[in-house]
Amino acid sequence: MASISHSPVALSGSSTASDLLRSSSSGLSGVPLKTLGRARFGARRRDFTVSAKIGKAKKHDYPWPDDPDPNVKGGILTHLSYFKPLKEKAKQVTLDFEKPLLDIQKKIVDVQRMANETGFDFSDQIISLENKYQQALKDLYAHLTPIQRVNIARHPNRPTFLDHVFNITDKFVELHGDRAGYNDPAIVTGIGTIDGRRYMFMGHQKGRNTKENVQRNFGMPTPHGYRKALRMMRYADHHGFPIITFIDTPGAYADLKSEELGQGEAIAHNLRTMFGLKVPIVSIVIGEGGSGGALAIGCANKLLMLENAVFYVASPEACAAILWKSASAAPKAAEKLRITAGELCRLQVADGIIPEPLGGAHADPAWTSQQIKIAVVDAMDELMKMETEELLKHRMLKFRNIGGFQEGIPVDPERKVNMKNREESIVDKTPAVELEDEVEKLRQQIFNANKSDTELPESGLNEMIEKLKNEIEHEYFEALQTMGLKDRIVMLQEEFAKARTSQDELLHAALADKMAKLKDEFNQGLPEAPNYPSLMNKVEMLNEIIKAKIISEKKTATLKQEINKRFKEVIGRPDLKEKIDALKAEMETSEISTIEGLDDELKEKILKVKQEIEFEMAEVLKSMGLDVAGVGFKAMDFIQETPAPDVKPKIEELNEEIKRGIEDVVRSSDLKSKIELVRLELIKAGQTPDVESIDKIKALDQEIRQTIAEAMNSSKLLEKFEKLNAEISESAESSGGLNGNFSQETPKENSSEHARPVTELN
């Protein structure tokens, strides 16, 4: 500290230092008070001394350098930013899913080292390995899963907000402070120009290394940061600067101090204010956008996302911990949350996707920044054309339209398999008294039918069985609810639906074991259910009705078997069998190929045998207690077991000719290709073909059939077929009813005398 030339002031007599200082406003003994305030002074009174010393204050850490470079990119005011180039190069970080690429990189390095050591030319091998690496990288990044995109968005070397701002702006000056006593480094704001147009920039700023991340609080703002952003928004609105926001935060800082300072109020204030700003707003998600911390500067007219950025209400790890009680389920949660740029564009949350280079934005930050610049300029050109009212309405409608879905759109079969089945509405149960009355009436009908040997009303039985089944199903459902097993059943059904396409036998075995355990638990707890007596009563009624139906069906089947047995006995009687054999022998000796050629005497014999068989069969049916309205049988099957000698060869010859024609058509190249197409479509469709595959297969099948039909429609084949058909028809007509369809009507006056069913045999 600089010394002064004045001598110390001595206090003498009864005067004190305070009295002397109060004695004059201009000074003391020629020493100004201003000088005294800066000087070391002492007051001696006997051996007592009073002294004071002013120390040197600590210099504030401002970003402005001692020798600023006026030619720096972005202008001299760029020095006001704390963001400076890193002195050391960032370390290379390889994500878990990128590790297979390390082997190829290692081979490239080894070959290059070998070329340097030996001096040989390995350029072809190096080029081949590099091409292989690029192809593997392309394949890997073309099929990224949601959790892999989350890891890319969190990559330590991913370019930050200020990296992009300094790359896309001509000039940029950072503005600090919320004018309430604090400057949050996690949110950076400033004014910059792009192609001569001024913009207000603001965004979340993460660190590029551990030291910066601690300083920037890992990009998690406090209320001071949101209030700083709010101040800059109002400033931009006042001066008419369009606003560009960059989102890259895991969420707002949620410590106790932030909550005490009004974290929720600060975010809510930003949301309300942004919807009323009269300047265009464009937001770009450059990394991860977490919850309200991202939305506080994200209420924009257009929301753009980098290709590998994510935007979510809760991180995949937090969602997994809530739903599945384990953060290890984060990949499943990331898929279900729909947080990637593609999914959010499809859901109309985001308005566009900005491409990234292969390997992510950190692989080529400058190229990524230029893509952001192009997208921002295009969006601003569109929004700047809007009037103020139109701009505000555009921003409001963007958020009003989020969450609107159409109903009735067909669901893809692949997705429909994994969808939860809609629960059918439970129909009101039939009152127990009413149900018992209906069952009692049916019991009476069954009793009367058994007593009178009449047939049971089949429709009534089936309706009652279905009704009882529905009632029992409702009782089981009610028991499941009271036992608390409904949710477990639903979850097990979903697991079975997902495992339907899986080939993992261990998975199927585990599901079967779960099902068996759940079944045992249900069976053990069922007797304790409140509706168990009602359930068992309905089960007993159902068993009784089903038993009655089975007895009725057995009775009918037994009657048919008995009639067929009696019919064979009649035909096998010695006298009738002798007459039938004689007619056969007489027809064979006559060597007549058609029935038309039979003489009248032989025809009359055949008719007599027919009438005799009919009469005997009618007597048999009457003895069984059946009233005969008509008896038909194929008696000629016993007489004409062998076709006429010249008819059978003709049929066989025509069949062989048709078969050869079909084989010749199938061998043709056109039809063969169509058959191969059908085979490929069937393999492609699999077990669950979609509508398009079914239509295509049907169309090909129709073409094949039509081709074969046209080939078989030759005049020669048609002529043979029609000739043979006419010959068979004439033979049938000349038989005069000997075609096996004999019938005898019952007189009308007897039709009302019988209550028993009419039986007709064919």
Solvent accessible surface area in square Angstrom, and as a share of the most:
residue,aa,sasa,rsa
1,M,133,0.59
2,A,92,0.71
3,S,109,0.70
4,I,65,0.33
5,S,112,0.72
6,H,82,0.36
7,S,85,0.55
8,P,94,0.59
9,V,32,0.18
10,A,78,0.60
11,L,32,0.16
12,S,88,0.57
13,G,77,0.74
14,S,113,0.73
15,S,52,0.33
16,T,61,0.35
17,A,40,0.31
18,S,58,0.38
19,D,64,0.33
20,L,41,0.20
21,L,83,0.42
22,R,177,0.65
23,S,78,0.50
24,S,39,0.25
25,S,112,0.72
26,S,93,0.60
27,G,12,0.12
28,L,19,0.10
29,S,100,0.64
30,G,71,0.68
31,V,10,0.06
32,P,60,0.37
33,L,63,0.31
34,K,156,0.66
35,T,24,0.14
36,L,19,0.09
37,G,48,0.46
38,R,139,0.51
39,A,9,0.07
40,R,151,0.55
41,F,73,0.30
42,G,15,0.15
43,A,10,0.08
44,R,164,0.60
45,R,162,0.59
46,R,235,0.86
47,D,140,0.73
48,F,127,0.53
49,T,81,0.47
50,V,73,0.42
51,S,79,0.51
52,A,54,0.42
53,K,146,0.62
54,I,105,0.53
55,G,61,0.59
56,K,203,0.86
57,A,91,0.71
58,K,198,0.84
59,K,169,0.72
60,H,118,0.53
61,D,116,0.60
62,Y,147,0.56
63,P,22,0.14
64,W,96,0.34
65,P,45,0.28
66,D,137,0.71
67,D,120,0.62
68,P,38,0.24
69,D,71,0.37
70,P,87,0.55
71,N,133,0.68
72,V,48,0.28
73,K,139,0.59
74,G,12,0.11
75,G,21,0.20
76,I,67,0.34
77,L,91,0.45
78,T,21,0.12
79,H,25,0.11
80,L,59,0.30
81,S,1,0.00
82,Y,88,0.33
83,F,24,0.10
84,K,79,0.34
85,P,120,0.76
86,L,61,0.31
87,K,210,0.89
88,E,128,0.57
89,K,190,0.81
90,A,53,0.41
91,K,172,0.73
92,Q,144,0.64
93,V,57,0.33
94,T,44,0.25
95,L,23,0.12
96,D,113,0.58
97,F,26,0.11
98,E,19,0.08
99,K,107,0.45
100,P,91,0.57
101,L,13,0.06
102,L,71,0.36
103,D,91,0.47
104,I,20,0.10
105,Q,55,0.24
106,K,135,0.57
107,K,106,0.45
108,I,20,0.10
109,V,84,0.48
110,D,45,0.23
111,V,27,0.16
112,Q,71,0.32
113,R,121,0.44
114,M,97,0.43
115,A,19,0.14
116,N,127,0.65
117,E,128,0.57
118,T,70,0.40
119,G,66,0.64
120,F,137,0.57
121,D,119,0.62
122,F,46,0.19
123,S,48,0.31
124,D,110,0.57
125,Q,93,0.41
126,I,27,0.14
127,I,94,0.48
128,S,67,0.43
129,L,31,0.15
130,E,71,0.32
131,N,92,0.47
132,K,112,0.47
133,Y,35,0.13
134,Q,93,0.41
135,Q,98,0.43
136,A,30,0.23
137,L,15,0.08
138,K,114,0.48
139,D,71,0.37
140,L,43,0.21
141,Y,16,0.06
142,A,66,0.51
143,H,145,0.65
144,L,20,0.10
145,T,62,0.36
146,P,36,0.23
147,I,30,0.15
148,Q,36,0.16
149,R,43,0.16
150,V,0,0.00
151,N,55,0.28
152,I,0,0.00
153,A,3,0.03
154,R,82,0.30
155,H,9,0.04
156,P,78,0.49
157,N,45,0.23
158,R,18,0.07
159,P,7,0.05
160,T,6,0.04
161,F,0,0.00
162,L,0,0.00
163,D,34,0.18
164,H,0,0.00
165,V,0,0.00
166,F,41,0.17
167,N,57,0.29
168,I,2,0.01
169,T,7,0.04
170,D,69,0.36
171,K,128,0.54
172,F,3,0.01
173,V,28,0.16
174,E,8,0.04
175,L,47,0.23
176,H,50,0.23
177,G,10,0.10
178,D,11,0.06
179,R,174,0.64
180,A,73,0.57
181,G,78,0.75
182,Y,104,0.40
183,N,49,0.25
184,D,4,0.02
185,P,34,0.21
186,A,0,0.00
187,I,0,0.00
188,V,2,0.01
189,T,0,0.00
190,G,0,0.00
191,I,29,0.15
192,G,1,0.01
193,T,26,0.15
194,I,3,0.01
195,D,102,0.53
196,G,67,0.64
197,R,83,0.30
198,R,141,0.52
199,Y,2,0.01
200,M,0,0.00
201,F,0,0.00
202,M,0,0.00
203,G,0,0.00
204,H,1,0.00
205,Q,0,0.00
206,K,35,0.15
207,G,7,0.07
208,R,47,0.17
209,N,53,0.27
210,T,102,0.60
211,K,167,0.71
212,E,29,0.13
213,N,31,0.16
214,V,100,0.58
215,Q,93,0.41
216,R,13,0.05
217,N,37,0.19
218,F,99,0.41
219,G,0,0.00
220,M,48,0.21
221,P,0,0.00
222,T,24,0.14
223,P,0,0.00
224,H,33,0.15
225,G,0,0.00
226,Y,0,0.00
227,R,72,0.26
228,K,2,0.01
229,A,0,0.00
230,L,11,0.06
231,R,61,0.22
232,M,2,0.01
233,M,0,0.00
234,R,123,0.45
235,Y,88,0.34
236,A,0,0.00
237,D,46,0.24
238,H,150,0.67
239,H,95,0.42
240,G,45,0.43
241,F,35,0.15
242,P,5,0.03
243,I,0,0.00
244,I,0,0.00
245,T,0,0.00
246,F,0,0.00
247,I,0,0.00
248,D,8,0.04
249,T,0,0.00
250,P,54,0.34
251,G,9,0.09
252,A,25,0.19
253,Y,68,0.26
254,A,83,0.64
255,D,45,0.23
256,L,134,0.67
257,K,123,0.52
258,S,3,0.02
259,E,96,0.43
260,E,113,0.51
261,L,67,0.34
262,G,20,0.20
263,Q,8,0.03
264,G,49,0.47
265,E,94,0.42
266,A,2,0.02
267,I,25,0.13
268,A,55,0.43
269,H,49,0.22
270,N,1,0.00
271,L,49,0.25
272,R,174,0.63
273,T,22,0.13
274,M,0,0.00
275,F,74,0.31
276,G,43,0.42
277,L,5,0.03
278,K,125,0.53
279,V,10,0.06
280,P,11,0.07
281,I,0,0.00
282,V,0,0.00
283,S,0,0.00
284,I,0,0.00
285,V,0,0.00
286,I,1,0.00
287,G,0,0.00
288,E,7,0.03
289,G,0,0.00
290,G,0,0.00
291,S,55,0.35
292,G,25,0.24
293,G,2,0.02
294,A,0,0.00
295,L,61,0.31
296,A,0,0.00
297,I,0,0.00
298,G,3,0.03
299,C,2,0.01
300,A,0,0.00
301,N,1,0.00
302,K,35,0.15
303,L,6,0.03
304,L,14,0.07
305,M,0,0.00
306,L,1,0.00
307,E,60,0.27
308,N,4,0.02
309,A,0,0.00
310,V,0,0.00
311,F,29,0.12
312,Y,16,0.06
313,V,116,0.67
314,A,32,0.25
315,S,29,0.18
316,P,0,0.00
317,E,58,0.26
318,A,42,0.33
319,C,15,0.09
320,A,0,0.00
321,A,48,0.37
322,I,118,0.60
323,L,110,0.55
324,W,86,0.30
325,K,166,0.70
326,S,46,0.30
327,A,56,0.43
328,S,95,0.61
329,A,21,0.16
330,A,8,0.06
331,P,68,0.43
332,K,85,0.36
333,A,0,0.00
334,A,0,0.00
335,E,95,0.42
336,K,110,0.47
337,L,50,0.25
338,R,89,0.33
339,I,3,0.02
340,T,13,0.07
341,A,1,0.01
342,G,42,0.41
343,E,52,0.23
344,L,13,0.06
345,C,38,0.22
346,R,148,0.54
347,L,48,0.24
348,Q,117,0.52
349,V,28,0.16
350,A,5,0.04
351,D,68,0.35
352,G,19,0.19
353,I,79,0.40
354,I,4,0.02
355,P,63,0.40
356,E,14,0.06
357,P,26,0.16
358,L,77,0.38
359,G,9,0.09
360,G,0,0.00
361,A,0,0.00
362,H,41,0.18
363,A,60,0.46
364,D,59,0.30
365,P,52,0.33
366,A,59,0.46
367,W,102,0.36
368,T,0,0.00
369,S,0,0.00
370,Q,77,0.34
371,Q,37,0.16
372,I,0,0.00
373,K,43,0.18
374,I,98,0.50
375,A,24,0.19
376,V,0,0.00
377,V,35,0.20
378,D,87,0.45
379,A,8,0.06
380,M,0,0.00
381,D,55,0.28
382,E,83,0.37
383,L,0,0.00
384,M,88,0.39
385,K,170,0.72
386,M,39,0.17
387,E,129,0.58
388,T,56,0.33
389,E,133,0.60
390,E,92,0.41
391,L,5,0.03
392,L,41,0.21
393,K,120,0.51
394,H,53,0.23
395,R,0,0.00
396,M,83,0.37
397,L,72,0.36
398,K,23,0.10
399,F,53,0.22
400,R,184,0.67
401,N,89,0.45
402,I,60,0.31
403,G,51,0.49
404,G,64,0.62
405,F,149,0.62
406,Q,147,0.65
407,E,170,0.76
408,G,79,0.76
409,I,106,0.54
410,P,120,0.75
411,V,57,0.33
412,D,75,0.39
413,P,70,0.44
414,E,128,0.57
415,R,142,0.52
416,K,129,0.54
417,V,54,0.31
418,N,87,0.45
419,M,99,0.44
420,K,120,0.51
421,N,119,0.61
422,R,223,0.81
423,E,96,0.43
424,E,159,0.71
425,S,101,0.65
426,I,91,0.46
427,V,103,0.59
428,D,130,0.68
429,K,85,0.36
430,T,23,0.14
431,P,81,0.51
432,A,62,0.48
433,V,111,0.64
434,E,84,0.38
435,L,1,0.00
436,E,80,0.36
437,D,75,0.39
438,E,51,0.23
439,V,1,0.00
440,E,92,0.41
441,K,140,0.59
442,L,12,0.06
443,R,85,0.31
444,Q,95,0.42
445,Q,87,0.39
446,I,21,0.11
447,F,121,0.50
448,N,76,0.39
449,A,7,0.05
450,N,81,0.42
451,K,160,0.68
452,S,59,0.38
453,D,93,0.48
454,T,47,0.27
455,E,121,0.54
456,L,14,0.07
457,P,58,0.37
458,E,105,0.47
459,S,77,0.50
460,G,25,0.24
461,L,4,0.02
462,N,53,0.27
463,E,124,0.55
464,M,18,0.08
465,I,15,0.08
466,E,97,0.44
467,K,64,0.27
468,L,0,0.00
469,K,98,0.41
470,N,76,0.39
471,E,9,0.04
472,I,17,0.09
473,E,112,0.50
474,H,34,0.15
475,E,1,0.00
476,Y,81,0.31
477,F,56,0.23
478,E,66,0.29
479,A,0,0.00
480,L,31,0.15
481,Q,89,0.40
482,T,76,0.44
483,M,49,0.22
484,G,54,0.52
485,L,7,0.03
486,K,49,0.21
487,D,102,0.53
488,R,112,0.41
489,I,48,0.25
490,V,30,0.17
491,M,117,0.52
492,L,20,0.10
493,Q,102,0.45
494,E,61,0.28
495,E,58,0.26
496,F,78,0.33
497,A,16,0.13
498,K,101,0.43
499,A,5,0.04
500,R,170,0.62
501,T,109,0.63
502,S,32,0.21
503,Q,165,0.73
504,D,70,0.36
505,E,142,0.64
506,L,145,0.72
507,L,70,0.35
508,H,77,0.34
509,A,60,0.46
510,A,49,0.38
511,L,5,0.03
512,A,58,0.45
513,D,71,0.37
514,K,99,0.42
515,M,108,0.48
516,A,50,0.39
517,K,128,0.54
518,L,10,0.05
519,K,128,0.54
520,D,78,0.41
521,E,72,0.32
522,F,30,0.13
523,N,77,0.39
524,Q,142,0.63
525,G,21,0.20
526,L,20,0.10
527,P,71,0.44
528,E,147,0.66
529,A,8,0.06
530,P,110,0.69
531,N,15,0.08
532,Y,62,0.23
533,P,92,0.58
534,S,45,0.29
535,L,0,0.00
536,M,70,0.31
537,N,58,0.29
538,K,9,0.04
539,V,34,0.20
540,E,110,0.49
541,M,9,0.04
542,L,20,0.10
543,N,84,0.43
544,E,70,0.31
545,I,0,0.00
546,I,55,0.28
547,K,131,0.56
548,A,13,0.10
549,K,46,0.19
550,I,78,0.40
551,I,90,0.46
552,S,21,0.14
553,E,94,0.42
554,K,130,0.55
555,K,89,0.38
556,T,56,0.32
557,A,48,0.37
558,T,83,0.48
559,L,65,0.32
560,K,124,0.53
561,Q,124,0.55
562,E,58,0.26
563,I,3,0.02
564,N,85,0.44
565,K,122,0.52
566,R,74,0.27
567,F,34,0.14
568,K,144,0.61
569,E,91,0.41
570,V,6,0.03
571,I,15,0.07
572,G,43,0.41
573,R,78,0.29
574,P,111,0.70
575,D,60,0.31
576,L,0,0.00
577,K,113,0.48
578,E,125,0.56
579,K,84,0.36
580,I,8,0.04
581,D,68,0.35
582,A,58,0.45
583,L,8,0.04
584,K,50,0.21
585,A,53,0.41
586,E,66,0.30
587,M,37,0.17
588,E,132,0.59
589,T,108,0.63
590,S,46,0.30
591,E,155,0.69
592,I,59,0.30
593,S,42,0.27
594,T,42,0.24
595,I,24,0.12
596,E,88,0.40
597,G,40,0.39
598,L,11,0.06
599,D,82,0.42
600,D,116,0.60
601,E,113,0.50
602,L,6,0.03
603,K,57,0.24
604,E,95,0.43
605,K,78,0.33
606,I,1,0.01
607,L,69,0.34
608,K,123,0.52
609,V,11,0.06
610,K,34,0.14
611,Q,110,0.49
612,E,49,0.22
613,I,2,0.01
614,E,20,0.09
615,F,125,0.52
616,E,40,0.18
617,M,1,0.00
618,A,21,0.16
619,E,79,0.35
620,V,27,0.15
621,L,1,0.00
622,K,122,0.52
623,S,87,0.56
624,M,44,0.20
625,G,28,0.27
626,L,17,0.09
627,D,38,0.20
628,V,30,0.17
629,A,34,0.26
630,G,16,0.15
631,V,9,0.05
632,G,11,0.11
633,F,12,0.05
634,K,111,0.47
635,A,4,0.03
636,M,10,0.04
637,D,76,0.39
638,F,61,0.25
639,I,16,0.08
640,Q,65,0.29
641,E,118,0.53
642,T,109,0.63
643,P,69,0.43
644,A,27,0.21
645,P,109,0.69
646,D,53,0.28
647,V,22,0.13
648,K,108,0.46
649,P,74,0.47
650,K,85,0.36
651,I,65,0.33
652,E,90,0.40
653,E,104,0.47
654,L,15,0.07
655,N,84,0.43
656,E,90,0.40
657,E,30,0.13
658,I,58,0.29
659,K,121,0.51
660,R,132,0.48
661,G,17,0.16
662,I,63,0.32
663,E,68,0.31
664,D,87,0.45
665,V,23,0.13
666,V,52,0.30
667,R,162,0.59
668,S,49,0.32
669,S,96,0.62
670,D,86,0.44
671,L,1,0.01
672,K,129,0.55
673,S,56,0.36
674,K,40,0.17
675,I,49,0.25
676,E,74,0.33
677,L,83,0.42
678,V,24,0.14
679,R,127,0.46
680,L,97,0.48
681,E,20,0.09
682,L,98,0.49
683,I,125,0.64
684,K,166,0.70
685,A,17,0.13
686,G,45,0.43
687,Q,177,0.79
688,T,115,0.67
689,P,53,0.33
690,D,56,0.29
691,V,113,0.65
692,E,136,0.61
693,S,16,0.10
694,I,67,0.34
695,D,79,0.41
696,K,102,0.43
697,I,29,0.14
698,K,131,0.56
699,A,53,0.41
700,L,18,0.09
701,D,56,0.29
702,Q,111,0.49
703,E,74,0.33
704,I,22,0.11
705,R,152,0.56
706,Q,102,0.45
707,T,39,0.23
708,I,41,0.21
709,A,59,0.45
710,E,115,0.51
711,A,39,0.30
712,M,37,0.17
713,N,93,0.48
714,S,46,0.30
715,S,93,0.60
716,K,126,0.53
717,L,21,0.11
718,L,72,0.36
719,E,120,0.54
720,K,74,0.31
721,F,108,0.45
722,E,107,0.48
723,K,148,0.63
724,L,18,0.09
725,N,77,0.40
726,A,49,0.38
727,E,37,0.17
728,I,77,0.39
729,S,48,0.31
730,E,90,0.41
731,S,23,0.15
732,A,50,0.39
733,E,139,0.62
734,S,29,0.19
735,S,9,0.05
736,G,60,0.57
737,G,35,0.34
738,L,7,0.04
739,N,86,0.44
740,G,5,0.05
741,N,109,0.56
742,F,7,0.03
743,S,93,0.60
744,Q,122,0.54
745,E,160,0.72
746,T,49,0.28
747,P,67,0.42
748,K,178,0.75
749,E,125,0.56
750,N,48,0.25
751,S,80,0.52
752,S,102,0.66
753,E,120,0.54
754,H,85,0.38
755,A,99,0.76
756,R,127,0.46
757,P,60,0.38
758,V,102,0.58
759,T,23,0.14
760,E,124,0.56
761,L,37,0.18
762,N,155,0.80
